[in-house]
Amino acid sequence: AYQADGRRFEKSLTLLPRDKSSAGHLPFVAGDVVLVSGGAKGIAAECALRLAQECGCTLGLIGREPFGDACSAELRGNLQRFEAKGIRFHYAAADVGDPVAIKQAVEDIEREVGPVCGLIHGAGINEPQSLLRLTTQDFLKTMAPKVKGLEHLLDAVEPENLKSLVAFGSVIAHLGLPGEADYAWANELLARKVSDFAQRYPHVDCLTLDWSLWSGVGMGEKLGRMETLVQQGITPISPELGVQGLLELMRWQDRPVDRVFVSGRFGKPETLRCEASDLPLHRFVEKVQVDVAGVELITDTEISLGRDPYLADHVVAGSVIVPGVAGLEAMSQVAGALAGKEKPTCLSKVEFLHPIEVPMTEEVTLRVAALARNAHEFDVVVRSSTSKFALDHMRARLCYGQAEFPGPLTQPLCETEVTLDPSKDLYGNLLFHKGRFARILKYRALHRQSCQAEILVRKENYFAPYEVANLSLGDLAARDAFIHAIQACVPHRQLLPVAVETIVPGDFEADAHVILQAQERAWDGEQYIYDVDIFNCEGTHIEAWRGLVLRPLVQKDKSESWSPALIAPYLEDVLREVGQGHDVRAALVPGDDRKASTAAVALASDGVEILRWRNDGAPLCDSGRYVSISHGETQTLAVLSTKPIACDLEVVEDRPEEIWRDVLGENGTNLLEYLETESQDSLNVSATRIWGAFECFKKMGLDRNTPLVLAEKYANGTVLFAAGAHQIVSCQIDVKPATRAHVFTVLLGGNNDLL
């Protein structure tokens, strides 16, 4: 456009801020009459139906087609929908281009349902043809319903009674489209007419909605151009979202504009520009593919071991895999660039769907796509050239508004320390992580259903020196440790993170320790769900994860020797699966004296229980919980439960069969022969299992000749015995640093009825 002084102007789009768009109410109340032209078909019918449902208004519907036996299926079907929803309406047939017919139709409607106080003008025609063939008559025919029709409707109603005027225009007025010159011009004049009316009648809330293509309804569908337009990069608006947008704008008090461009993706037209984004410099905001400021941002980033050296520290079974936390960082950087924020206040609906493998000598393209749901929430996905961008490898919803910080878990932080060296006992063995990702310093508590660990946070070089190094979420490796630290709770299964309900990220000081506390929420036999809290060293709650879902991949081979500290959570897991409502805590510590016993009980109870001794030497807890202790060759085992319990720890000794028969007696020898056959254990392991059960009998006050039977054999060296209502769990495990086999036996007390 040129002004009289020769200045040239180009039209560009600016995103309408939506943070206040839901404020206020619709302009109509129950009983108000809203006149809707074109209201029995197309998008006008969809909008009128939902508007009446929302506010209870009465509808005066005007359309060109008479209603009767010969009317179209669309007209009949829509009017039946209005009736089925209980909406009060009156339909009048009239051509909006005919002022006399419109005046008569409005009079009929007002006589039937009441005076009109709102107007939605949705009528229009569109007959595409080449500009070279357009005539003056063609222009006038197209403008008749849009422009003259609005004039005729406004002449037929009382302007002083109107609360709202909404006109349905088209984005074609802004974009242009081959064959649509007359339609573009008609919609532009329509918007100007509405603007003029708004100036004359400031009490009327006036709005022109320049709609893009709708799916399923509307002119694009009728003209059969849907597929062609979609191929041009135009994404149709679903009826649900279109109607939602209309109601949102009508509710908006003090709306800053009276003309709104409403569209899905509309390609990259030469005729219209969008407001440019001021994108920050980030590693994952590299090659911008799509940028609609505040709406959508899609970026491509080339990753490789050369540009991303952290990848070399995340090798799973020989394959370089992009860490899930790197995906979170990528999503945060792109969503933050779109939102104009540095860091999200919350990440929710996080899913790790498919791993991304990076070849040793090749680059992989990560494509991150972020789409605004509203002013504060953004849906983000990560795709990859390894799957030809056909899969969502990761996805999440990121929020940049107020986020509710969940209260900390109920379990208090403890000061005990597990005898476990992560650098030797975890990394390189149970955990594949190395280098930058080896951040677990020590465990304060370690159980099947919970753990507490100290994690190192430090400033790290994750990218090549020439890459942008700043991170949105902070230290990647520390956050990865928040996940993989839980692996020690389930040492016999390899765990894979697959989802997180919510993450409320915190801020960490570099070169500091934080304390992780994880508590199992559920285990359904297929996946583990944990809640995780992060505290600083002063005990301040700084980050929360809720609903971290871990899925077991493979069962660990129990033929390997285990670190003593990992045996306790394994025993707790076995006992929970076969126990009768026992809440068992266990600990295995170095030493074989009372000092070791005290340490084991403290560790099993996270420092809560104080161990005392009866005159006969039996251990007691002040709380009344049952406790049992057993000393092995160099280790002490302690188990605690709310029900009667006994334990025994034995090193498997190599003895002749006749010695074992003497030791076990007739009761044990009969079972030994059967057990060897069924369990396929060696003579010494089978005999030690039975001996461990007898030792538990003694601690439980049962007679040595109490009938003991084999109940079940489980995988990985676990056998279940029964003695009446009592269950005896026997686990054979090779314990580090020595590789001698140990048998751990726990008796879970039932009632005293023995068979």
Residue pairs with C-beta under 8 A, 6 or more apart in sequence:
1 8
1 9
1 11
2 8
2 9
3 9
10 273
11 174
11 272
11 273
12 272
12 273
12 274
12 275
13 174
13 261
13 272
13 273
13 274
13 275
14 275
14 293
15 275
15 292
15 293
15 294
15 295
16 256
16 257
16 260
17 256
17 375
18 248
18 374
18 375
19 374
19 375
19 376
20 252
21 248
21 249
21 251
21 252
22 248
22 251
22 252
23 251
23 252
23 253
24 251
24 252
24 253
25 251
26 51
26 54
26 55
26 247
26 250
26 251
27 118
27 163
27 164
27 205
27 250
28 34
28 51
28 55
28 57
28 117
28 118
28 163
28 164
29 55
29 56
29 57
30 55
30 56
30 57
31 56
31 57
31 58
31 114
32 55
32 57
32 58
32 117
32 118
32 163
33 57
33 58
33 59
33 60
33 109
33 110
33 113
33 114
33 115
33 116
33 117
33 118
34 48
34 51
34 52
34 57
34 58
34 59
34 60
34 116
34 117
34 118
34 119
34 120
35 60
35 62
35 106
35 109
35 116
35 118
35 119
35 120
35 153
35 157
36 44
36 45
36 47
36 48
36 59
36 60
36 61
36 62
36 119
36 120
36 122
37 44
37 62
37 63
37 96
37 119
37 120
37 121
37 122
37 123
37 145
37 149
37 153
38 44
38 45
38 62
38 63
38 96
38 121
38 122
38 123
38 124
38 145
38 168
39 45
39 48
39 59
39 60
39 61
39 62
39 63
39 120
39 122
40 61
40 63
40 65
40 75
40 78
40 79
40 91
41 63
41 65
41 74
41 75
41 78
42 122
42 217
42 218
42 219
42 222
43 122
43 168
43 211
43 214
43 217
43 218
43 239
43 242
44 120
44 122
44 123
44 168
45 78
45 217
46 217
46 239
46 242
46 243
47 120
47 122
47 242
47 243
47 246
48 59
48 61
48 120
49 78
49 81
49 82
49 85
49 87
50 243
50 246
50 247
51 57
51 120
51 246
51 247
51 250
52 58
52 59
52 82
52 85
52 87
52 88
52 89
53 85
53 87
54 247
57 118
58 87
58 88
58 89
58 90
58 113
58 114
59 82
59 87
59 88
59 89
59 90
60 89
60 90
60 92
60 106
60 109
60 110
60 113
60 116
61 89
61 90
61 91
61 92
62 91
62 92
62 93
62 94
62 96
62 102
62 105
62 106
62 109
62 123
63 75
63 91
63 93
63 94
63 123
64 93
64 94
64 95
64 96
64 123
65 71
65 72
65 75
65 93
66 93
67 75
67 76
67 79
67 91
67 93
79 89
79 91
82 89
88 113
89 113
90 108
90 109
90 112
90 113
92 105
92 106
92 108
92 109
93 105
94 101
94 102
94 104
94 105
95 101
95 102
95 145
96 102
96 121
96 123
96 144
96 145
96 148
96 149
96 150
96 152
96 153
97 144
97 145
97 148
97 149
97 152
98 152
99 152
99 155
99 156
102 149
102 152
102 153
102 155
102 156
103 152
103 155
103 156
105 156
106 116
106 153
106 156
106 157
107 156
109 116
110 116
115 158
115 161
116 157
116 158
116 161
116 162
117 161
117 162
117 163
118 162
118 163
118 164
118 165
119 153
119 154
119 157
119 162
119 164
119 165
119 166
120 166
120 167
120 168
121 149
121 150
121 153
121 165
121 166
121 167
121 168
121 190
122 168
123 145
123 146
123 149
124 145
124 146
124 149
124 168
124 186
124 219
125 141
125 142
125 144
125 145
126 142
126 180
126 183
126 219
126 223
127 138
127 141
127 142
128 178
128 179
128 180
128 183
128 223
128 225
129 138
129 179
130 178
130 179
131 179
131 181
134 181
134 182
138 182
139 182
139 185
139 186
142 182
142 183
142 185
142 186
143 182
143 185
143 186
143 189
146 169
146 186
146 187
146 189
146 190
147 186
147 189
147 190
147 193
150 167
150 190
150 193
150 194
151 193
154 165
154 197
159 197
159 200
159 201
159 204
160 201
160 203
162 201
162 204
163 204
163 205
164 204
164 205
164 206
164 207
164 250
165 194
165 197
165 198
165 204
165 205
165 206
165 207
166 206
166 207
166 208
166 209
166 246
166 250
167 190
167 191
167 193
167 194
167 207
167 208
167 209
168 209
168 211
169 187
169 188
169 190
169 191
169 208
169 209
169 210
169 211
169 259
170 183
170 184
170 187
170 210
170 211
170 212
171 210
171 211
171 212
171 261
171 262
171 263
171 266
172 180
172 183
172 184
172 187
173 184
173 185
173 187
173 188
173 191
173 210
174 210
174 261
174 271
174 272
175 266
175 269
175 271
175 272
176 184
176 269
176 271
177 183
177 184
187 210
190 208
191 208
191 210
191 259
194 206
194 207
194 208
194 258
194 259
195 206
195 208
195 258
195 259
197 204
197 206
198 204
198 206
198 258
205 250
205 255
206 258
207 249
207 250
207 255
207 258
207 259
207 260
208 258
208 259
208 260
209 245
209 246
209 249
209 260
209 262
210 259
210 260
210 261
210 262
211 218
211 237
211 242
211 262
211 263
212 234
212 236
212 237
212 262
212 263
212 264
212 266
213 220
213 226
213 229
213 234
213 236
213 237
213 264
214 220
214 221
214 236
214 237
214 238
214 239
214 242
215 221
215 226
215 236
215 237
215 238
215 239
216 238
216 239
217 239
220 226
220 229
220 236
226 236
229 236
230 236
232 267
233 265
233 266
233 267
233 268
234 264
234 265
234 266
234 267
235 264
235 265
235 266
236 264
237 245
237 262
237 263
237 264
242 262
245 262
249 255
249 260
265 290
265 292
265 296
274 291
274 292
274 293
275 293
276 291
276 293
277 291
277 293
277 294
277 297
277 337
277 338
278 340
279 285
279 288
279 291
279 297
279 337
280 336
280 337
280 342
281 468
281 470
282 333
282 334
282 336
282 337
282 468
282 470
282 472
283 301
283 330
283 333
283 463
283 467
283 468
283 469
284 299
284 301
284 329
284 330
284 333
284 334
284 366
284 368
285 297
285 299
285 301
285 333
285 334
285 337
286 299
286 300
286 301
286 302
287 299
287 300
287 301
288 297
288 298
288 299
289 298
289 299
289 300
289 367
290 296
290 297
290 298
290 369
291 297
291 298
294 338
294 339
294 340
294 372
295 338
295 371
295 372
296 338
296 369
296 370
296 371
296 372
297 334
297 335
297 337
297 338
297 369
297 370
298 367
298 368
298 369
298 370
299 334
299 367
299 368
300 365
300 366
300 367
301 330
301 365
301 366
301 368
302 363
302 364
302 365
302 366
303 311
303 322
303 358
303 363
303 364
303 365
303 366
304 311
304 358
304 362
304 363
304 364
305 311
305 312
305 320
305 358
305 360
305 361
306 464
307 363
307 463
307 464
307 467
308 326
308 358
308 462
308 463
308 464
308 467
309 461
309 462
309 463
309 464
310 323
310 326
310 436
310 437
310 460
310 462
310 463
310 476
310 477
311 320
311 322
311 358
312 320
312 435
313 433
313 434
313 435
313 436
313 437
313 477
314 320
314 321
314 322
314 323
314 432
314 433
314 437
315 321
315 432
315 434
316 355
316 432
317 432
319 357
320 357
320 358
320 359
320 360
321 355
321 356
321 357
321 358
322 355
322 356
322 357
322 358
322 364
322 366
322 393
323 437
323 476
323 480
324 352
324 394
324 480
324 483
324 497
325 473
325 476
325 477
325 479
325 480
325 483
326 476
327 352
327 356
327 382
327 393
327 394
328 347
328 350
328 394
328 396
328 473
328 479
328 503
329 471
329 472
329 473
329 476
330 366
330 368
330 382
331 347
331 368
331 370
331 380
331 381
331 382
331 394
331 395
331 396
331 398
332 343
332 344
332 347
332 398
332 472
332 473
333 368
333 472
334 368
334 369
334 370
334 380
335 344
335 370
335 378
335 380
335 398
335 400
336 342
336 343
336 344
336 398
336 400
336 472
337 370
338 370
338 372
338 378
339 372
339 376
339 378
339 398
339 400
341 400
342 472
343 472
343 473
343 505
344 398
344 399
344 400
344 472
344 473
344 505
345 399
345 400
345 401
345 402
345 403
345 504
345 505
346 398
346 399
346 403
346 502
346 503
346 504
346 505
347 396
347 397
347 398
347 399
347 500
347 502
347 503
347 505
348 396
348 397
348 399
348 501
348 502
348 503
349 395
349 396
349 397
349 501
350 394
350 395
350 396
350 499
350 500
350 501
350 503
351 392
351 394
351 395
351 396
351 498
351 499
352 393
352 394
352 496
352 497
352 498
352 499
353 391
353 392
353 393
353 394
353 395
353 498
354 387
354 391
354 392
354 393
355 393
356 364
356 366
356 382
356 384
356 386
356 393
357 386
358 364
364 384
364 385
364 386
365 384
365 385
366 382
366 383
366 384
367 382
367 383
367 384
367 385
367 389
368 380
368 381
368 382
368 383
369 380
369 381
369 383
370 378
370 379
370 380
370 398
371 378
371 379
371 380
372 378
373 379
373 397
375 401
376 399
376 400
376 401
377 397
377 398
377 399
377 400
377 401
378 397
378 398
378 399
378 400
379 395
379 396
379 397
380 395
380 396
380 397
380 398
381 392
381 393
381 394
381 395
382 392
382 393
382 394
382 395
383 389
383 390
383 391
383 392
383 393
384 391
384 393
387 393
403 504
404 504
405 504
405 541
405 544
406 502
406 504
406 544
406 546
408 517
408 533
408 535
408 541
408 544
409 517
409 519
409 531
409 533
411 450
411 517
411 519
411 606
412 606
413 444
413 452
413 515
413 517
413 535
413 539
414 444
414 445
414 452
414 606
414 607
414 608
415 444
415 607
416 444
416 445
416 602
416 603
416 606
416 607
417 442
417 443
417 444
418 442
418 443
418 444
418 445
418 446
418 565
418 603
419 564
419 565
419 589
419 590
420 426
420 442
420 443
420 446
420 488
420 563
420 565
420 566
422 438
422 440
422 441
422 442
422 443
423 438
425 563
425 565
425 566
425 736
426 440
426 487
426 488
427 433
427 434
427 438
427 440
428 434
429 563
430 487
430 488
430 491
430 566
431 438
431 484
431 487
433 480
433 481
433 484
436 460
436 462
436 476
436 477
437 477
437 480
437 481
437 484
438 477
439 455
439 456
439 457
439 477
439 478
439 480
439 481
440 453
440 454
440 455
440 456
440 481
440 484
440 485
441 453
441 454
441 455
441 456
441 513
442 453
442 454
443 451
443 452
443 453
443 454
443 488
443 565
444 452
444 453
444 454
444 515
444 606
445 451
445 452
445 603
445 606
446 452
446 453
446 488
446 489
446 565
446 566
446 568
446 569
447 489
447 568
447 569
447 572
447 585
447 586
448 489
448 490
448 520
448 569
448 570
448 572
448 573
448 576
449 489
449 519
449 520
449 572
449 576
450 489
450 517
450 518
450 519
450 520
451 485
451 486
451 488
451 489
451 516
451 517
451 518
451 569
452 515
452 516
452 517
452 518
452 606
453 481
453 485
453 488
453 515
453 516
454 513
454 514
454 515
454 516
455 478
455 481
455 482
455 485
455 513
455 514
455 515
455 516
455 534
456 478
456 481
456 512
456 513
457 474
457 475
457 478
457 508
457 509
457 510
457 511
457 512
457 513
457 514
458 475
458 478
458 510
458 511
458 512
459 475
459 510
459 511
460 475
460 476
460 477
461 469
462 469
462 471
462 476
463 469
473 479
473 505
474 505
474 507
474 508
475 508
475 510
478 508
478 514
481 516
482 516
482 532
482 534
482 543
482 545
483 497
483 548
483 550
485 516
485 518
486 495
486 518
486 528
486 530
486 532
486 548
486 550
487 494
487 495
488 565
488 566
488 569
489 518
489 520
489 569
490 528
490 550
490 552
490 569
490 573
491 556
491 562
491 566
491 569
491 570
492 555
492 556
492 558
492 570
492 573
492 716
493 552
493 553
493 554
493 555
493 556
494 552
494 553
494 554
494 556
495 528
495 550
495 551
495 552
495 553
496 550
496 551
496 552
496 553
497 548
497 549
497 550
498 527
498 549
498 550
498 551
499 547
499 548
499 549
500 545
500 546
500 547
500 548
500 549
501 546
501 547
501 548
502 544
502 545
502 546
502 547
503 543
503 544
503 545
503 546
504 543
504 544
505 543
506 534
506 542
506 543
507 542
508 514
508 536
508 542
509 536
512 536
512 537
513 537
514 534
514 535
514 536
514 537
514 542
515 534
515 535
515 536
515 537
515 539
516 532
516 533
516 534
517 532
517 533
517 534
517 535
518 530
518 531
518 532
518 533
518 548
519 530
519 531
519 532
520 528
520 529
520 530
521 529
521 530
521 531
521 547
522 528
522 529
523 529
526 551
527 549
527 550
527 551
527 552
528 549
528 550
528 551
528 552
529 547
529 548
529 549
529 550
530 545
530 548
530 550
531 544
531 545
531 546
531 547
531 548
532 544
532 545
532 546
532 548
533 541
533 543
533 544
533 545
534 541
534 542
534 543
534 544
535 541
535 542
536 542
555 715
555 716
558 716
558 717
558 733
559 734
560 734
561 734
561 735
561 736
561 738
561 739
562 570
562 733
562 734
562 735
562 736
563 736
564 588
564 589
564 590
564 635
564 735
564 736
565 588
567 586
567 588
567 733
567 735
567 744
568 586
568 587
568 588
568 603
568 604
569 586
570 731
570 733
571 584
571 586
571 639
571 731
571 744
571 746
572 584
572 585
572 586
574 714
574 718
574 729
574 731
575 582
575 584
575 586
575 729
575 746
575 748
576 582
576 584
578 712
578 714
578 720
578 727
578 729
578 748
579 727
579 729
579 748
580 643
580 727
580 748
580 750
581 643
582 641
582 642
582 643
582 645
582 748
583 641
583 642
584 639
584 640
584 641
584 645
584 746
584 748
585 604
585 605
585 639
585 640
585 641
586 604
586 637
586 638
586 639
586 640
586 647
586 746
587 599
587 600
587 601
587 603
587 604
587 637
587 638
588 600
588 635
588 636
588 637
588 638
588 649
589 596
589 599
589 600
589 603
589 635
589 636
589 638
590 596
590 634
590 635
590 636
591 599
591 634
591 635
591 636
592 631
592 632
592 633
592 634
592 635
592 636
593 631
593 636
594 613
596 631
596 636
597 611
597 619
597 629
597 631
597 636
597 638
598 611
599 636
600 629
600 636
600 637
600 638
601 609
601 610
601 611
601 619
601 621
601 627
601 629
601 638
601 640
602 609
602 611
603 638
604 638
604 639
604 640
605 621
605 625
605 640
608 623
609 621
609 622
609 623
609 625
609 627
609 640
610 621
610 622
611 619
611 620
611 621
611 627
612 619
612 620
612 621
612 622
613 619
613 620
614 620
619 627
619 628
619 629
620 627
621 627
621 640
625 640
625 641
625 642
626 640
626 641
626 642
626 643
626 644
626 645
626 749
627 638
627 639
627 640
627 645
628 638
628 639
628 645
628 646
628 647
628 699
629 636
629 637
629 638
629 647
630 636
630 637
630 647
630 648
630 649
630 695
631 637
631 649
632 649
632 650
632 651
632 742
633 651
633 740
634 738
635 649
635 735
635 742
636 649
637 647
637 648
637 649
637 744
638 647
639 645
639 647
639 746
641 748
643 748
643 749
644 700
644 749
645 746
645 747
645 748
645 749
646 695
646 696
646 697
646 699
646 700
646 746
646 747
646 749
647 696
647 699
647 744
647 745
647 746
647 747
648 692
648 693
648 695
648 696
648 699
648 743
648 744
648 745
648 746
649 692
649 742
649 743
649 744
649 745
650 688
650 691
650 692
650 695
650 742
650 743
650 745
651 740
651 741
651 742
652 684
652 685
652 688
652 732
652 740
652 741
652 742
652 743
653 684
653 688
654 684
655 663
655 684
655 687
657 683
660 669
660 672
660 683
660 684
660 687
661 669
661 672
663 687
663 691
664 672
664 687
664 690
664 691
664 694
665 704
665 705
667 704
667 705
667 707
667 708
668 687
668 690
668 691
668 694
668 708
671 690
671 708
671 709
671 710
672 683
672 686
672 687
672 690
674 710
675 681
675 686
675 689
675 690
675 710
675 719
676 682
676 683
676 686
678 710
678 713
679 685
679 686
679 713
679 719
681 689
681 717
681 719
681 732
685 732
685 741
685 743
688 732
688 743
689 719
689 721
689 730
689 732
689 743
689 745
690 708
692 730
692 743
692 744
692 745
693 708
693 721
693 723
693 728
693 730
693 745
693 747
694 704
694 708
695 745
696 728
696 745
696 746
696 747
697 703
697 704
697 706
697 723
697 747
698 704
699 747
700 726
700 747
700 749
702 723
702 726
702 754
706 723
706 724
706 754
707 723
707 724
707 754
707 755
708 721
708 722
708 723
708 728
709 721
709 722
709 723
710 719
710 720
710 721
711 720
711 721
711 722
711 727
712 719
712 720
713 719
713 720
714 720
717 731
717 732
717 733
718 729
718 730
718 731
718 732
719 729
719 730
720 727
720 728
720 729
720 730
721 727
721 728
721 729
721 730
722 728
723 747
723 754
724 750
724 751
724 752
724 753
724 754
724 755
725 750
725 751
725 752
725 753
725 754
726 747
726 748
726 749
726 750
726 754
727 747
727 748
727 750
728 745
728 746
728 747
728 748
729 745
729 746
729 747
729 748
730 743
730 744
730 745
731 743
731 744
731 745
732 741
732 742
732 743
732 744
733 741
733 742
733 743
733 744
734 740
734 741
734 742
735 742
